[in-house]
Amino acid sequence: MATLTPKSKIVIVGSGVFGISTALWLAKSGYEDVTVLDMQDTASAAYDPLSGIDSASADLNKIIRFSYGSEIEYQRLATEAAGLWEEWNREIAATPADELPERLREGDRKLWWNAGMLRMSSEDDFGDFEVATLENMEREGIRESQFKADDEADIARAKERGWAHKLDPCRRQERFGSHKAVLDSTAGFVYAYKSCAWAQHLAKRAGVKMILDPLRGKVVDIATKDDRPVVVTADGLEIAADLVVVAGGGWTPSLVPEVQGLLETTAGSVANIQIPKDQSDLWSRFGPEIQPVITWGSRQGKDVYSIPRDENGIFKIGWRSRKWTNFQDVGGRRISVPKTAHVTEEKETRIPIDALNGIKEFITINFPELVPLGISSTRLCWYTDSIDNSFVVDLVPGRPGVAVCSGGSGHGFKFLPILGREVVKILEGKGGQTVYGQMWKWRNSPGAKRNGLEEGEQGPRVLSRQKMAEEGDWRFTV
Ligand SMILES: Cc1cc2nc3c(=O)[nH]c(=O)nc-3n(C[C@H](O)[C@H](O)[C@H](O)COP(=O)(O)OP(=O)(O)OC[C@H]3O[C@@H](n4cnc5c(N)ncnc54)[C@H](O)[C@@H]3O)c2cc1C
């Protein structure tokens, strides 16, 4: 690839977290000709999944945690991102409403909520992982920010710092006589769709061009002509570029089939419970002032999380025990691709019954007061998993001027404000000199694939073999 100059023509495919953060940082770094293509109009719909946008980034909310156990590089980047999330909150609060993107003028004008995250055991003891995590935090000097729900000194410290009311929101101690949990007071959540809309607004303000359209923005091929990449869109237009960055989320493996074996598209299962505003007790108890983010039974076979209700009363619950694959024919290969509510040819709004039952179990045990409300909607949300859960940002071998920027693996959102800074260094050919360039480089998994990729189409996670939950299953039978 020719060396990038400020005038280089750079096309980014995808306006999700990976694409928009890259575009923003390219523009901030002085690149003058950056265009983002997306087959979905993420601008008009402001990435709102309830307004028909389907992507991992287009979600109501996402968990933000800064502690990464022994993965110190991710922890450092997340800590830098934390500063920027605070800065974005301040900037939005200080911006006159009529200068904000439309959806940020409505309701809460705040992206990042430091609501805390309670890592709750589903058993009577802590798993080994939780013990190891706390030991790591002790070593790194951040144990102070963590409160063990059954430790006298921690409870006293939580009271002093105003976190005590989040130690046992499910009243497990009173109801079951035991409650093993750790509250991480540095964590919380962001409004995901508003965050992406804000990042897109910043990118546009910095000079990035956007083509967000089901025809003009949809990339159907990336060819090579005269050693340069040429993007072909669904309306037949050919756009020659110096660099094409494919940040297509779950669609990346179908756009760049070479990533097969390194990346795989899988679905997470999500359900919502609508809390009515007129039920004032529930409304306040499930709001972010009282309710933390909760993870339950991670590594104990349950693996469910919940995020405080949003400003419209939606309480979101996710089930992580298994992710689903959807293999289809793509250019002669069998590749797992998204199957979503709106944008894909075959539509899907249901989740597998195993996932729904896992979510109902979480609610029944921990929040029985929500049982009468029932589930109000479900959604498959498509991840792009890498073999080692680390991102993939590099040039594609054998494809001049084509880079891939993907592999969010379920934890990429928190890096939205900062990710592009590291991506730009890699695109400039400095990846070999940076820690993230090394971590995210193109890699093979010789012999053994990992992280579920080894299962392929014969594995137990294939969506078409699952019994799907219908609307009638949304009620709880007590
Ligand atoms: C269920 C779930 C829960 C998660 N929870 C968290 C969390 O709590 N915290 C966290 O930090 N991270 C979380 N993540 C991870 C995070 O959401 C992802 O890492 C991140 O959003 C991925 O962004 P992306 O840009 O790679 O992909 P996407 O957001 O999927 O964006 C891809 C974009 O590319 C566009 N596109 C695709 N193909 C084409 C084409 N041919 N032409 C034009 N445009 C195209 C799509 O329309 C889309 O807009 C979660 C992910 C999932 C799935």
The ligand as a MOL file (V3000), in Angstrom:
LIG
                    3D

  0  0  0     0  0            999 V3000
M  V30 BEGIN CTAB
M  V30 COUNTS 53 58 0 0 0
M  V30 BEGIN ATOM
M  V30 1 C -25.1710 -8.6820 22.3930 0
M  V30 2 C -23.9490 -7.8070 22.4720 0
M  V30 3 C -23.6320 -7.1950 23.6740 0
M  V30 4 C -22.4810 -6.4080 23.7750 0
M  V30 5 N -22.2330 -5.7950 24.9550 0
M  V30 6 C -21.1630 -4.9860 25.0760 0
M  V30 7 C -20.9440 -4.2910 26.2770 0
M  V30 8 O -21.7540 -4.3840 27.2080 0
M  V30 9 N -19.8450 -3.4970 26.3690 0
M  V30 10 C -18.9680 -3.3560 25.3350 0
M  V30 11 O -17.9710 -2.6330 25.4910 0
M  V30 12 N -19.1680 -3.9980 24.1600 0
M  V30 13 C -20.2370 -4.7980 24.0150 0
M  V30 14 N -20.4820 -5.4530 22.8340 0
M  V30 15 C -19.5090 -5.3110 21.7430 0
M  V30 16 C -19.7390 -4.0730 20.8930 0
M  V30 17 O -21.1070 -3.8480 20.7320 0
M  V30 18 C -19.0430 -4.3110 19.5580 0
M  V30 19 O -17.6630 -4.5780 19.7830 0
M  V30 20 C -19.1560 -3.1190 18.6050 0
M  V30 21 O -20.4080 -2.5170 18.6530 0
M  V30 22 C -18.8510 -3.6110 17.2040 0
M  V30 23 O -18.9230 -2.5290 16.3080 0
M  V30 24 P -18.6260 -2.7280 14.7680 0
M  V30 25 O -18.4760 -1.3750 14.1940 0
M  V30 26 O -17.5230 -3.6920 14.5830 0
M  V30 27 O -19.8970 -3.4700 14.1630 0
M  V30 28 P -21.4130 -3.0450 14.0030 0
M  V30 29 O -21.8670 -2.2040 15.1120 0
M  V30 30 O -22.1750 -4.2900 13.7410 0
M  V30 31 O -21.4290 -2.1040 12.7120 0
M  V30 32 C -21.2350 -2.6110 11.4340 0
M  V30 33 C -21.8020 -1.6200 10.4450 0
M  V30 34 O -21.3800 -2.0080 9.1360 0
M  V30 35 C -22.4520 -1.8090 8.2400 0
M  V30 36 N -22.2660 -2.7000 7.0920 0
M  V30 37 C -22.1570 -4.0400 7.1080 0
M  V30 38 N -22.0120 -4.5280 5.8640 0
M  V30 39 C -22.0310 -3.4670 5.0260 0
M  V30 40 C -21.9440 -3.3260 3.6220 0
M  V30 41 N -21.8330 -4.3860 2.8100 0
M  V30 42 N -22.0000 -2.0910 3.0980 0
M  V30 43 C -22.1340 -1.0090 3.9040 0
M  V30 44 N -22.2600 -1.0900 5.2460 0
M  V30 45 C -22.1940 -2.3070 5.8090 0
M  V30 46 C -23.6720 -2.1880 9.0630 0
M  V30 47 O -24.8700 -1.6300 8.5080 0
M  V30 48 C -23.3230 -1.6080 10.4250 0
M  V30 49 O -23.8010 -0.2930 10.5790 0
M  V30 50 C -21.6230 -6.2410 22.6760 0
M  V30 51 C -21.9480 -6.8570 21.4570 0
M  V30 52 C -23.1020 -7.6210 21.3500 0
M  V30 53 C -23.4390 -8.2550 20.0380 0
M  V30 END ATOM
M  V30 BEGIN BOND
M  V30 1 1 1 2
M  V30 2 1 2 3
M  V30 3 2 2 52
M  V30 4 2 3 4
M  V30 5 1 4 5
M  V30 6 1 4 50
M  V30 7 2 5 6
M  V30 8 1 6 7
M  V30 9 1 6 13
M  V30 10 2 7 8
M  V30 11 1 7 9
M  V30 12 1 9 10
M  V30 13 2 10 11
M  V30 14 1 10 12
M  V30 15 2 12 13
M  V30 16 1 13 14
M  V30 17 1 14 15
M  V30 18 1 14 50
M  V30 19 1 15 16
M  V30 20 1 16 17
M  V30 21 1 16 18
M  V30 22 1 18 19
M  V30 23 1 18 20
M  V30 24 1 20 21
M  V30 25 1 20 22
M  V30 26 1 22 23
M  V30 27 1 23 24
M  V30 28 2 24 25
M  V30 29 1 24 26
M  V30 30 1 24 27
M  V30 31 1 27 28
M  V30 32 2 28 29
M  V30 33 1 28 30
M  V30 34 1 28 31
M  V30 35 1 31 32
M  V30 36 1 32 33
M  V30 37 1 33 34
M  V30 38 1 33 48
M  V30 39 1 34 35
M  V30 40 1 35 36
M  V30 41 1 35 46
M  V30 42 1 36 37
M  V30 43 1 36 45
M  V30 44 2 37 38
M  V30 45 1 38 39
M  V30 46 1 39 40
M  V30 47 2 39 45
M  V30 48 1 40 41
M  V30 49 2 40 42
M  V30 50 1 42 43
M  V30 51 2 43 44
M  V30 52 1 44 45
M  V30 53 1 46 47
M  V30 54 1 46 48
M  V30 55 1 48 49
M  V30 56 2 50 51
M  V30 57 1 51 52
M  V30 58 1 52 53
M  V30 END BOND
M  V30 END CTAB
M  END
